[in-house]
C-alpha cells in the first residue's frame, strides 16, 4: 500500500510534468507570435533575418530549445527607438514604456500594454483577503517616475477594489547622493519620503495595505506603529531583502497581526512570489517565477547554459515569455540557490536572491 509520502511525491511529479507541458506549449505560441511577419516584433524579425540564420518558428518546439538563441544582451534595451520592441500585432494599442533603475548607466526600457496589469492580477491571487481586504486602500511607498512599479501597484489596488496613494521618490537622486558621499543629505531625502507616507497614513484611515522596500519599511516603523495605523498587509521587495530582514520584519517591526509578503521582481521579469514560509526554511526567502509568462533559473556562472544542482549557488538567468515581450536567456545581476518545485509552484524556484558576488563594482541601491 503506498504511503502518504510516496503518493504526495507522485502527485508533485505529475504537477511538474503538467507545468512543463504547459510551458512548452506557451513557448511555441510566443515564438510563433514574435517571429511571424504579421504579428512579430520588428527587433526579432530583423534579428532572425540578419543574425540567427535559422527560423525559430520551425526549430523551437519546447522551452529547452530556447538555448539555441544567443544570450540576450541588456544593451539592446538601452536607448531607442523603443518601437522596434512593439509587436506588429499590438501596434494599434496604447503603449507604455517603463525603465529599470538606471544604477548601471543608461536605463533599460521595456514597452508594455497590459503585462504589468496581468502580472499583478496574478499576484493578487496569492494575497490572503484576511490581511489584504478587498476594497481597502493602498500606500505605494516606493520608486515613482518611469518605473512600472508605481502603476502596477496602483492597478493592484484598483483590481482589489481600492485606491492607491503614492509618494514622490526618485532613486536616481539617491544614487547620486551616495556616489557624492552626501550621506547626511541622503538621510534627509529618505526622511522626506517617509514624511510623505506618514501624512498619507494619518489622513486616510482606509489605507490598510502597502508596498514598500526594506529600508523604507524600517525607517517608517521608527516613526509610527503600523498596526495602530491600521495596516494589515505589506508586500515588500528590493535587493535588501535577506533572511535576516525577513525575520526582523516579521518578529520585530510588524508583529503577528500584519501579513508580510516578500517579493522578487523587476521591469524585465515581472513578479516572483514568495512561498509561504515554514519553520524548516529558517527565514530563507524562496521565490517562484510566474510560469509560463517568465522563468528564472540558476545557472553555472562559468557555463551559463548549465543549471546548477538543487541547493547549489549560481547566477540567475531570466526568460520572459509574453505576447508583448520576448527575452530569452538573459543573465541577471543576481545570484541565489536553486530551489526544488513545490505543490503550490510545480517548477524551479530560487532561494535568497542577492547581488552577484563576482561583479567587481558595487551597485548603489540607495533607498532599496
N, C-alpha and C positions, 0 to 999 in steps of 0.2 A: 504494500500500500504506500503510495507516495507521501512524503512528509510535506508539511506546510511550506517548509523552506524550499524544497525542490519544486513544488507547484508554483510558488512565487517566482522562482528563477525561470521556469518555463514561460510563465506569463510575461515577465520582463523581456525575455528573449523574443517573444512574439511581437511585443510592442516595439522593440528595437528594429526588428525586421520590417514591420509595417511603416515605421517612421522613415527608414532608409528607402523603401519603395516610393513613399510619398515625396521624399526629397529628390530622388532620381527623376520622377515624373515632372516635378516642378522645374528642375534644371532643363529638361528638354523643352518645356514651354517657354522658359525665359530666353534660352539661346535662340530658339526659332524667332522669337519676337524681336530681339535686339539685332539679329543678323539678316532679317528679311528686308528686302528693298521697299516693301510697302510700310512696314511699321518700325523699322530699325533705327538705331541711334547713329547719327552721322559719324561720330568718332569711331564706333566699332565697325561700321560699314567700310570706312576708309582704311582702317587698320587691317581688316581682313583682306581687303583687296591689294594693299601695298606691302604689308609686312608679314602676315601669317603664312600665306601661300597654301592654305587649305580652308575648307568650308566647315565652320563649326556646326552648321545645321546637319551635316552628314556625319561628322566624326565625334560629336559629343552626344552620347546616349545615356550617360549617368553622371552622378556627381564626381566620381573619381576621374572621369575624362577631362575635367577642368584642369587637371595637371598638365594637359597638353599646351595650355596657354603659358606664355612667359609670366613672370611675376608682375603684378600691377605696380606701376610707378606713381608715387604720390605727386611727382612733378607734373604729371598730366593734368592734375586738378588745380594747379596753381596758375591763376591768370585765365584770360579768355581766349576766344569767345565761348561763353558758357553754353550758348545754344547748341553747340556741337554735341552736348550731352542730352539734349531733349529728343526722345524718340519721335520719329515721324508720326507714329500712331497716337501720340499725345500732344502734338504741336499745337492743336486747337485749344488746349486747356490753359487757364491762368497758371503761371509758373512762379514759384518761389525760388530764391537762391539763398542758401544758408552757408555759413563759413565755419571752419574749425577755429580753434582758439587763436592761432597766429603767434604761438610762442616759439616757432621754429622758422620764421621768415614770412614770405607771402602766404596768407591763409589758403587752405584748400577749400574749394567750393563744391557744393552738391546742389543740383537743381531738383526740386520736388513739386509735386502737385498734391498728392494725398498720402504719401508714405508716412509723414510724421503723424497724421491722424490715425492711420491704420495701426502703426506701431503702438501708439498709446492707447488705442481702444483695446488691443490685445493685452497690453499691460494692465489695463483696468480690470480685466477678468481675474487677475491674481490678487487684487486688493480685497481684504475682508470688509464687508459692508459695516460690520460692527464698529470698526475703527475709522473707516473712510466712508462716512454716511452719505447715501445718495441725497443730493440737494444741498449738501454743505458747501460753503465757500472755501477757497484755497488761497494760500500765500505762496507766491513764487519768489523765493529768496535765492536767486542765482543769477548767472550772467544774462544780460539782455543784449540789445543791439542785433547784429547779424546772425546770431546763433539760433538754431532751430529749437533749442530747449524752451525758450520763453513761450513761443507759440504752441509748442507741443504740450506743455503743462496747462496752458490756457485751454487747449482743446480737451485735455483730460478732465479738467474741472467742468467744462460745458457738457461733455459726454456723460458725466455723472450727475448732471443737473445743477451744477453750482456755477459760481462766478470766481474768476481768478484775479487777485490783486497782485501787482508786480512792483518791484523796486527798480531803480536805475543802478546798474552795476556794469562797469567797463573793466574787465580783467586785463585788457591790454595796458591800461594806465597803471594798474598794479604791477604788472610785469616790468614796466619802465622804472617805477619807483624802486623795485627790488634791485634791478640792474644798476641804478644810480646810487645804491646804498642808502636811500631815503627811507629807512625802516620806520622812523617816527611818523613820517607822512603817510606811509602805507597803513600803519595802525590807525591813523586819523581817518583815512578813507574807509577802512573796514568798519570803524565806528559809525561813520556817515551812513553806510549801507545798513548796519544793524539798527540805527536810529529810525530809518525809514520803515523797517519791519516792525519795530515797537509801536510806531504811530498807527500802522495798519491794525495790529493786534488789539490795541487799546480802543480803537474807534469802531471796529467791526466785529461784534461778538459772534457772528455766524461763521467766521473763519475757524474751521476745525481741522483742516488738513493742510499740509505744506510740503513743498520741495525745498531742499537746501543742500549745501555742501558741508562736509565735516567741520572745517574751520569756522564757517559761519554759524553752524549749529552750536558749537561750543561757545562762541562769542555771544550769541543770542541768549543762551542759558545762563550766562554770567549776569544778565540784566533782568531776566524775567523767568518765573516758573511757568513753563508751557502748559502743564496740566491745569493750573489755576486759570490760565488764559483761555482755556477751552480747547486746546489742541488734543486730538485723539489719535491722529495718524500722521507719520512723517515718512516720505521716501527720500532717500539721500544718496548722492552719488558724487564721485570725484576721486582723484588719484590719492588723496589722503585716507581713503577708506582701507583700513587694516583690521586684522583680528583684534588688536589692542583697542582701536577706536570702537569697533563693534561692541565689545564688552563694556567699555566705558560709557558709550551712549545708552545702552540698554539698562545697565545696572546703576549708573550714577547720574547721568544727565536727565534721563527721561522717566525711569521707573516703570512699574508693571502695567500702568493704565494707558500708556501711549505705545502704539504699534510702530516698530521701526523696520523699514523695508529698504535694505541696501540695494543699489542698482549699479550696473556697469554698462555705460553706453557712450556713444559718440556720434558725430554727424554722419559718418560713413556707414556705421553698422545699424544704428537704431538702439534698441534697449534689450539688454540681457537681464533676466530676473533672477533674484536670489532664491535658492531652495530653502524651504522652511528649516531653520536650524534645529539640530538635535544635540543632546549632550555630548555624544561621541565626536561631533565636529569640532568641539573645543573652540568655538567662536570663529572658526575659519569661515570665510565668505565664499560661497560656492554659487557660481552663476551658470545659467544655461541660456544659450542664444535663442532667438525667436525662429527656430526652424519651421518651414523651409525658407523663410524670407532672408535669413542671414545665418551663417555658420561661423563659429570661431573654433579653431583647432590649435593644439600645442605641438610645435614642430622643433626639430633639432636645429639650433641656430646655425650650425655649420653645414647642415644638409636640409634646408627648409622644405624639401619635398617629402621628408620622412617625419611621421608622427613619433613623438616620444612615447614611452610606456605609461600606463596609468600610474599616477602618483609621482611621476618624474617631472623635472622642471624643463621648460623650453620657452620658446618665443611664441607669441600669439599671432596666428595667421587668420585673416578675415576673408570671407567671401560673401558678397552682398548680391542677392538674387531677387530683385523686384522688377516689375514692368517699367519702373521709372529709372532704375539704376542697376547696372551690372558691373560688379567689381570682383574679378576672380583673383584669388591668391595674393592678397595684399598683406605684407609683413608689418604688423603694428609696432609701436614703440613700447610694448609691454611684454612682461614675462609672467609666468604662473606655473602651476602644476596642473596636469591633465586629470580630469575627474571622470569617473565612470557614469554611464547613463543611470537614471533612476526611474521609479514608477511615474512620477509626475512629468519628467522630461526624459523620454527614452532615446537620448542621443548624448554625445560627449559634452561635458561641461568644463569649466575652468575653476581653479581654486586660488584664492589670494592673489589677485592681479596686482601688479606693481610695475613701476618704470623699469625698462630693460636695462639690466646692470652693466651691459657691455658698452653702452654709449659713454664716451669719454666726457662729453659736455653735459652738464646737468641742465635739465629743462626747468625753467622758472614757472611754477604753477600758481604762485601768488595766493589768491583767496581760496583756491581749491584745496 
